Amino acid sequence: MSDADTPADGYTDDEVAEYSNPEVRSVIASFLRSQFLTIESDPDLFRLAVHHKDEVRAWFASSVGWPFAAYPSDGMCRLYKRRWDPPSDRPPRIKLQGASKDRTASPFVITLVCLVCEQLWRHPETSFNDLQRALVQTCATESESGRLPRFQPVVQAGEGRARANAHRLGLVDALRLLEDWHVIDVDQSLDIAEQDHRADLVIVARRDRLAALPASLSPSLLDIDLDRPETHVPALCGDQAELPEHASARQHDRRRRHTALRIVVDDPGVTPRAESDAGRYLSSPSGQRQAIDAAAAAGLVCNVRRDWWIVSDPDGATTDVTFPLARNIEEQAALVLLQTLSRPGSEESSPELSLEEAIARIQEHLEEHPHWAASHRSRGAQRMAKNAVTRLVEAGILMNAGQADGRWVITPAAHMWQVRVSDLTEPSSTAASGSASDVAGGLSNE
């Protein structure tokens, strides 16, 4: 057997690294939840990750083909979670203080995160206002060509204040993410910058952690065209591309295993397509056993049916999503939609849900129950439907339908639920049978 045929992870193609050590399992689960771990965020878990770094590295390499790196001197561990088809419905979550609910980072915020890191690499210590001015200048030179979004956090003559406030909030949220990852330190609460446009803060970055953020080499060292961003994912994920004709059977087997196990540990509630290599792998007795063992190593539980899998997380170790809460109107509206998706016979209905259909269902429920959501009716059915869809996406019941705008794929997780809307005169207005872990387990914040 040639070196090219030897698995880089040290395991044969019929083996997946299995661990019964609860310490290793807790570390694996934590990195499926968040790909960054610092000594400040969880000292005990960080020490376990460093102590078991070889086992953790071997499990990720053998099971899903993702590199894992520990930087003990820098106080940081990182899972480089690269995917040819990155999930578009699971952006990083911005943690807010107080009673405010966490929110997901928009593409605008994620773009600002990249631009902020670029500026902080040049100037590790800066002020909020200086950073803001630098981003304005950077975006001004590229926004006309569409390469970067327009960034204008200061009110201009003849323009409204709403857009400037939204852009300033976007920058604050980008800094919140970096602060939560312990990449930067801020001398005051970022809430001050959000509430007072005259406030200025001091931002200090750790360059060692900035260097660990990218999942690839510097663009100057890669054979990519910076003017063609659509080619970047294939270039950066070349190890996940179709194998050449001369590739060995062992290489094809390893590639098929990695693809299939990523579906199980990273995409709960997704139907493996029978015509795909991953679907055929999960349908085979050997592949099914290896997938179940890999999930068990992360503390996940697989509910296997003939044509679909549901992966749950009974302990909630890999996700912070809880569903349903049913104590607020947004959660109750989500259950109203879920009732439609999970009712008997829905498996033969349309596999997708449109925004128009969601709005119509919420509007119908509002008309049938005039006393429900009385204080929220002024917002309209459209806003309530959008919030409800967002909660179902977070719970893994809906998934963004590729490039389609306003359409979502209904995952098999919908059929694990039975929802009954009780009479409004009863103390509890909505009841659901099932467990939040049935659908929320395994979802991660990237």
C-alpha positions as CSV (number, residue, x, y, z in Angstrom):
1,M,0.0,0.0,0.0
2,S,1.4,3.4,-1.0
3,D,1.7,6.4,1.3
4,A,-1.2,8.0,-0.6
5,D,-3.4,5.1,0.3
6,T,-2.7,5.3,4.0
7,P,-5.2,7.3,6.0
8,A,-3.6,10.4,7.5
9,D,-5.6,9.9,10.7
10,G,-4.0,6.5,11.4
11,Y,-7.2,4.5,11.3
12,T,-8.3,2.0,8.6
13,D,-11.3,2.8,6.5
14,D,-13.4,0.4,8.5
15,E,-12.7,2.1,11.7
16,V,-13.9,5.3,13.4
17,A,-12.1,6.5,16.6
18,E,-14.3,5.5,19.5
19,Y,-14.0,6.9,23.0
20,S,-15.8,5.9,26.2
21,N,-13.8,8.3,28.3
22,P,-16.3,10.8,29.6
23,E,-13.7,13.6,29.6
24,V,-12.9,13.1,26.0
25,R,-16.6,13.0,25.1
26,S,-17.3,16.3,26.9
27,V,-14.5,18.0,25.0
28,I,-15.7,16.6,21.6
29,A,-19.3,17.8,22.4
30,S,-18.0,21.3,23.4
31,F,-16.3,21.8,20.1
32,L,-19.4,20.7,18.1
33,R,-21.2,23.5,20.0
34,S,-18.5,26.1,19.6
35,Q,-15.3,25.9,17.6
36,F,-13.3,28.2,20.0
37,L,-12.3,27.4,23.5
38,T,-10.2,29.7,25.7
39,I,-8.8,29.3,29.2
40,E,-10.8,32.4,30.2
41,S,-14.2,31.0,29.1
42,D,-13.9,27.6,30.8
43,P,-10.6,26.8,32.6
44,D,-11.5,23.3,33.5
45,L,-12.7,22.3,30.1
46,F,-9.6,23.9,28.5
47,R,-7.3,21.8,30.7
48,L,-9.2,18.7,29.6
49,A,-8.9,19.7,26.0
50,V,-5.1,20.2,26.2
51,H,-4.7,17.0,28.3
52,H,-6.6,14.9,25.7
53,K,-5.6,16.8,22.6
54,D,-4.2,13.7,20.8
55,E,-7.5,11.7,21.3
56,V,-9.6,14.7,20.3
57,R,-7.5,15.4,17.3
58,A,-7.7,11.7,16.2
59,W,-11.5,11.6,16.6
60,F,-12.1,14.6,14.5
61,A,-9.6,13.5,11.8
62,S,-11.0,10.0,11.6
63,S,-14.7,10.8,11.9
64,V,-15.2,14.0,9.9
65,G,-11.8,15.1,8.6
66,W,-11.6,18.4,10.5
67,P,-8.3,19.6,11.9
68,F,-8.1,20.3,15.6
69,A,-5.3,22.4,17.2
70,A,-4.4,23.2,20.8
71,Y,-2.4,26.2,21.7
72,P,-1.6,25.8,25.4
73,S,0.8,28.8,25.6
74,D,-1.8,31.0,24.0
75,G,-4.7,29.7,26.1
76,M,-6.7,28.7,23.1
77,C,-8.0,25.5,21.3
78,R,-9.6,25.6,17.9
79,L,-11.5,23.2,15.7
80,Y,-11.1,24.2,12.0
81,K,-14.6,23.2,10.9
82,R,-14.4,23.5,7.1
83,R,-17.3,22.5,4.8
84,W,-17.8,22.6,1.1
85,D,-21.5,23.3,1.8
86,P,-21.5,25.5,5.0
87,P,-24.9,25.7,6.7
88,S,-26.4,29.1,5.9
89,D,-28.9,28.9,8.7
90,R,-26.5,28.7,11.7
91,P,-24.6,31.9,12.0
92,P,-22.8,32.9,15.2
93,R,-25.0,34.0,18.0
94,I,-24.5,37.3,19.7
95,K,-24.8,37.1,23.5
96,L,-26.5,40.0,25.1
97,Q,-26.6,41.0,28.8
98,G,-29.7,41.3,30.9
99,A,-33.1,40.3,29.8
100,S,-32.3,40.9,26.1
101,K,-32.5,37.8,24.0
102,D,-29.5,36.6,22.1
103,R,-29.6,37.2,18.4
104,T,-27.9,35.8,15.3
105,A,-25.2,37.6,13.5
106,S,-26.2,38.9,10.0
107,P,-24.0,38.6,7.0
108,F,-23.3,42.3,7.5
109,V,-22.0,41.7,11.0
110,I,-19.9,38.8,9.9
111,T,-18.3,40.9,7.2
112,L,-17.6,43.6,9.8
113,V,-15.9,40.9,12.0
114,C,-13.5,40.2,9.1
115,L,-12.8,43.9,8.5
116,V,-12.3,44.5,12.2
117,C,-9.8,41.7,12.5
118,E,-7.8,43.1,9.5
119,Q,-7.6,46.5,11.2
120,L,-6.7,45.1,14.6
121,W,-3.9,43.1,13.1
122,R,-2.4,46.3,11.9
123,H,-3.2,48.3,15.1
124,P,-3.7,45.9,18.1
125,E,-4.7,48.8,20.4
126,T,-7.1,51.3,19.1
127,S,-10.2,53.2,20.0
128,F,-13.8,52.6,19.0
129,N,-14.0,55.8,17.0
130,D,-10.6,55.2,15.3
131,L,-11.7,51.7,14.3
132,Q,-15.0,53.1,13.0
133,R,-13.3,55.7,10.8
134,A,-10.9,53.0,9.4
135,L,-13.8,50.8,8.4
136,V,-15.6,53.7,6.8
137,Q,-12.6,54.4,4.6
138,T,-12.1,50.7,3.7
139,C,-15.7,50.2,2.7
140,A,-15.9,53.5,0.8
141,T,-13.2,52.4,-1.7
142,E,-14.9,49.0,-2.3
143,S,-18.7,49.6,-1.8
144,E,-19.2,51.2,-5.3
145,S,-18.0,48.0,-6.9
146,G,-20.1,45.8,-4.6
147,R,-17.1,44.1,-3.1
148,L,-17.9,45.4,0.4
149,P,-21.1,46.7,1.9
150,R,-21.5,50.4,2.5
151,F,-20.6,51.3,6.1
152,Q,-21.8,54.7,7.3
153,P,-22.4,54.7,11.0
154,V,-22.6,58.6,11.2
155,V,-25.6,60.5,10.1
156,Q,-25.0,62.3,6.8
157,A,-26.8,65.4,5.7
158,G,-30.2,64.6,4.1
159,E,-30.2,61.0,5.4
160,G,-32.2,59.4,8.1
161,R,-30.8,58.3,11.5
162,A,-32.1,54.7,11.3
163,R,-29.4,53.4,8.8
164,A,-26.6,55.1,10.7
165,N,-27.8,53.5,14.0
166,A,-28.1,50.1,12.3
167,H,-24.5,50.3,11.0
168,R,-23.2,51.4,14.3
169,L,-25.0,48.5,16.0
170,G,-23.5,46.2,13.4
171,L,-20.0,47.2,14.5
172,V,-20.9,46.8,18.2
173,D,-22.2,43.3,17.5
174,A,-19.1,42.4,15.6
175,L,-17.0,43.5,18.6
176,R,-19.3,41.5,20.9
177,L,-18.5,38.4,19.0
178,L,-14.8,38.9,19.2
179,E,-15.1,39.8,22.9
180,D,-17.1,36.6,23.6
181,W,-14.3,34.6,21.8
182,H,-11.8,36.4,24.0
183,V,-9.9,37.7,21.0
184,I,-10.2,41.4,22.2
185,D,-10.6,43.2,25.5
186,V,-12.7,46.4,25.9
187,D,-12.2,48.8,28.8
188,Q,-15.9,49.4,29.1
189,S,-19.2,47.6,28.3
190,L,-20.0,47.6,24.6
191,D,-23.6,48.6,25.6
192,I,-22.3,52.1,26.2
193,A,-21.1,52.3,22.5
194,E,-24.5,51.1,21.4
195,Q,-26.5,53.6,23.5
196,D,-24.3,56.7,23.2
197,H,-22.9,57.6,19.8
198,R,-20.5,60.0,21.4
199,A,-18.9,57.4,23.6
200,D,-15.4,56.1,22.9
201,L,-13.9,52.9,24.1
202,V,-10.4,51.4,24.1
203,I,-10.0,48.1,22.3
204,V,-7.0,45.8,22.8
205,A,-6.5,42.7,20.6
206,R,-4.5,39.6,21.2
207,R,-2.5,39.0,18.0
208,D,-1.8,35.4,18.9
209,R,-5.5,34.7,18.8
210,L,-6.1,36.8,15.8
211,A,-3.6,34.6,14.0
212,A,-5.5,31.5,15.0
213,L,-8.8,32.7,13.7
214,P,-8.3,32.0,9.9
215,A,-8.9,28.4,8.8
216,S,-6.4,28.6,6.0
217,L,-3.1,30.2,5.0
218,S,-2.8,33.8,4.0
219,P,-4.5,34.6,0.7
220,S,-1.2,35.8,-0.6
221,L,0.1,32.2,-0.3
222,L,-2.9,30.6,-1.9
223,D,-3.6,30.2,-5.6
224,I,-6.9,32.1,-5.5
225,D,-8.2,35.2,-7.3
226,L,-9.2,37.8,-4.8
227,D,-11.5,39.4,-7.4
228,R,-13.5,36.1,-7.8
229,P,-14.9,35.3,-4.3
230,E,-17.1,32.6,-5.7
231,T,-14.0,30.5,-6.3
232,H,-12.7,30.7,-2.7
233,V,-14.7,27.9,-1.1
234,P,-13.6,25.3,-3.7
235,A,-10.0,26.4,-3.3
236,L,-10.1,26.4,0.5
237,C,-12.0,23.1,0.7
238,G,-10.1,21.3,-1.9
239,D,-9.8,18.2,0.2
240,Q,-13.6,17.9,0.0
241,A,-13.8,18.1,-3.8
242,E,-14.5,15.2,-6.1
243,L,-11.5,12.8,-6.1
244,P,-9.5,12.3,-9.3
245,E,-10.0,9.2,-11.4
246,H,-6.8,7.7,-10.3
247,A,-7.8,7.9,-6.6
248,S,-7.7,4.6,-4.7
249,A,-10.8,2.8,-3.3
250,R,-9.5,3.5,0.2
251,Q,-9.4,7.3,-0.5
252,H,-13.0,7.1,-1.9
253,D,-14.1,5.2,1.2
254,R,-12.5,7.7,3.6
255,R,-14.1,10.6,1.7
256,R,-17.5,8.9,1.8
257,R,-17.2,8.3,5.5
258,H,-16.3,11.9,6.3
259,T,-19.1,13.3,4.2
260,A,-21.7,11.0,5.8
261,L,-20.6,11.5,9.4
262,R,-20.6,15.3,9.0
263,I,-24.3,14.9,8.1
264,V,-24.9,13.0,11.3
265,V,-22.9,15.1,13.8
266,D,-23.5,18.5,12.2
267,D,-26.9,18.4,10.4
268,P,-29.5,16.8,12.7
269,G,-32.9,16.4,11.0
270,V,-31.5,16.1,7.4
271,T,-32.6,13.4,5.1
272,P,-29.7,11.5,3.6
273,R,-30.3,11.3,-0.1
274,A,-30.5,7.7,-1.2
275,E,-28.8,8.5,-4.5
276,S,-25.8,10.1,-2.8
277,D,-22.6,8.4,-1.6
278,A,-23.4,9.6,2.0
279,G,-26.9,8.2,1.8
280,R,-25.7,4.8,0.6
281,Y,-23.0,4.8,3.3
282,L,-25.6,5.5,6.1
283,S,-27.9,2.8,4.6
284,S,-25.2,0.1,4.9
285,P,-25.0,-1.9,8.2
286,S,-21.3,-1.0,8.6
287,G,-21.8,2.7,7.8
288,Q,-24.8,2.9,10.1
289,R,-22.9,1.4,12.9
290,Q,-20.0,3.7,12.5
291,A,-22.2,6.8,12.3
292,I,-24.1,5.7,15.5
293,D,-20.8,5.1,17.3
294,A,-19.4,8.5,16.2
295,A,-22.5,10.3,17.4
296,A,-22.3,8.4,20.7
297,A,-18.7,9.6,21.2
298,A,-20.1,13.1,21.2
299,G,-23.0,12.3,23.5
300,L,-25.6,12.3,20.7
301,V,-28.4,9.8,20.2
302,C,-29.5,8.7,16.7
303,N,-33.1,7.9,15.9
304,V,-32.9,5.9,12.7
305,R,-35.7,5.3,10.2
306,R,-35.5,3.7,6.8
307,D,-35.1,7.0,4.9
308,W,-34.2,9.6,7.6
309,W,-32.3,10.2,10.8
310,I,-33.0,12.4,13.7
311,V,-30.0,13.2,15.9
312,S,-30.8,14.4,19.5
313,D,-28.8,15.7,22.3
314,P,-30.4,14.6,25.6
315,D,-27.9,16.5,27.7
316,G,-27.8,19.7,25.6
317,A,-24.0,19.5,25.5
318,T,-23.7,20.5,21.9
319,T,-26.3,23.2,21.7
320,D,-27.8,26.1,23.6
321,V,-31.0,26.1,21.7
322,T,-34.1,25.2,23.7
323,F,-37.4,24.5,22.0
324,P,-40.2,25.0,22.8
325,L,-40.4,27.5,25.7
326,A,-44.1,28.3,24.9
327,R,-44.1,31.2,27.4
328,N,-43.9,34.0,24.8
329,I,-45.8,34.8,21.7
330,E,-42.9,34.0,19.4
331,E,-42.6,30.5,20.7
332,Q,-46.4,30.0,20.5
333,A,-46.5,31.2,16.9
334,A,-43.7,28.7,16.1
335,L,-45.8,25.9,17.6
336,V,-48.8,27.1,15.5
337,L,-46.7,26.6,12.3
338,L,-45.3,23.4,13.6
339,Q,-48.8,22.1,14.1
340,T,-49.4,22.6,10.4
341,L,-46.1,20.9,9.4
342,S,-46.5,17.9,11.7
343,R,-50.1,17.1,11.2
344,P,-51.0,13.6,9.8
345,G,-50.5,13.4,6.1
346,S,-48.0,16.3,6.0
347,E,-45.2,13.9,4.8
348,E,-47.0,13.7,1.5
349,S,-47.5,17.5,1.3
350,S,-45.1,20.1,0.0
351,P,-41.5,19.5,1.3
352,E,-41.1,23.3,1.6
353,L,-42.7,26.2,3.4
354,S,-42.9,29.7,1.9
355,L,-43.1,32.9,3.8
356,E,-46.5,33.6,2.3
357,E,-47.8,30.2,3.6
358,A,-46.4,31.0,7.1
359,I,-48.1,34.4,7.1
360,A,-51.4,32.9,6.0
361,R,-51.3,30.3,8.7
362,I,-50.5,32.9,11.5
363,Q,-53.2,35.2,10.1
364,E,-55.7,32.3,10.1
365,H,-54.9,31.5,13.7
366,L,-55.3,35.2,14.7
367,E,-58.7,35.3,13.1
368,E,-59.8,32.0,14.7
369,H,-58.5,33.1,18.2
370,P,-59.2,36.8,18.6
371,H,-57.9,36.9,22.2
372,W,-54.6,35.3,21.4
373,A,-51.5,37.6,21.1
374,A,-53.7,40.7,21.7
375,S,-50.7,42.9,22.5
376,H,-48.8,41.7,19.4
377,R,-51.4,42.2,16.8
378,S,-50.2,45.7,15.9
379,R,-47.0,44.1,14.7
380,G,-48.9,42.2,12.1
381,A,-48.9,38.5,11.0
382,Q,-45.9,39.0,8.8
383,R,-43.5,39.9,11.6
384,M,-44.9,37.2,13.8
385,A,-44.5,34.6,11.0
386,K,-40.9,35.7,10.4
387,N,-40.1,35.3,14.1
388,A,-41.8,31.9,14.2
389,V,-39.8,30.7,11.2
390,T,-36.6,31.9,12.8
391,R,-37.3,29.8,15.9
392,L,-38.1,26.7,13.8
393,V,-34.9,27.2,11.8
394,E,-32.9,27.4,15.1
395,A,-34.6,24.2,16.3
396,G,-33.7,22.3,13.1
397,I,-37.3,21.9,11.9
398,L,-36.8,24.2,8.9
399,M,-33.7,24.7,6.8
400,N,-32.9,27.4,4.3
401,A,-33.8,26.3,0.8
402,G,-30.4,27.1,-0.8
403,Q,-30.5,30.3,-2.7
404,A,-34.3,30.6,-2.6
405,D,-35.5,33.8,-0.9
406,G,-38.4,33.3,1.5
407,R,-38.6,29.5,1.3
408,W,-37.5,26.8,3.8
409,V,-37.1,23.0,3.5
410,I,-39.2,21.1,6.1
411,T,-36.8,18.6,7.7
412,P,-37.9,15.2,9.1
413,A,-37.6,16.6,12.6
414,A,-41.1,18.1,12.0
415,H,-42.6,14.6,12.1
416,M,-41.2,13.9,15.5
417,W,-43.8,16.4,17.0
418,Q,-47.5,16.4,17.8
419,V,-48.8,19.8,18.7
420,R,-52.2,20.4,20.2
421,V,-53.6,24.0,20.6
422,S,-55.7,24.1,23.7
423,D,-58.7,26.2,24.3
424,L,-57.7,29.7,25.3
425,T,-59.7,29.6,28.5
426,E,-57.4,26.9,29.9
427,P,-54.4,28.1,31.9
428,S,-51.9,26.8,29.3
429,S,-52.6,28.1,25.8
430,T,-50.3,25.8,24.0
431,A,-49.1,22.3,24.7
432,A,-46.7,20.1,22.8
433,S,-45.7,16.5,23.2
434,G,-42.1,15.6,22.6
435,S,-38.7,16.9,23.8
436,A,-36.7,19.9,22.8
437,S,-33.7,17.6,22.5
438,D,-35.5,15.6,19.7
439,V,-35.0,18.4,17.3
440,A,-32.5,20.9,18.7
441,G,-29.7,18.4,19.6
442,G,-26.4,18.9,17.8
443,L,-27.0,22.4,16.4
444,S,-23.7,24.5,16.6
445,N,-23.1,28.6,16.8
446,E,-20.4,29.4,13.8
